[in-house]
């Protein structure tokens, strides 16, 4: 082995030692569940304009959120309002709501949950939701 190649190899070895080694390569990859497909992870738009602050202390990650289409919304015909029980929290952001709105309009079985709660001065970062589609596949 050439001296130059040997030195290059020796200088790279510490980098490999810092990287955690996984004996089971599949443990880092989330398992695909064909019965419950993740469609969207998103922050709640308009949170500061609705009831979110009044129920902030009661909201917990994992709580279900109701998706309600608002096709007559004057600002966005694909609008999807987000409700925690009877309290309107805001909307799925306009830039991310098109596919979800089309699925809801076609009668797809979608579920939504509070994914994360964050104390932040930026209202758009306070709540993150997750929307999933149930496919109804039995033998998957």
Buried (B, 14 or more C-beta within 10 A) or exposed (E): EEEEEEEEEEEEEEEEEEEEEEEEEEEEEEEEEEEEBEBBEBBBBBBEEBBBEEBBEEBEEEBEBBBEBBEEBEEBEBBBBBBBEEBBBBBBBBEBBEEBBEBBEEEEEBBBBBBEBEEEEEBBBBBBBBBBBEBEEEEE
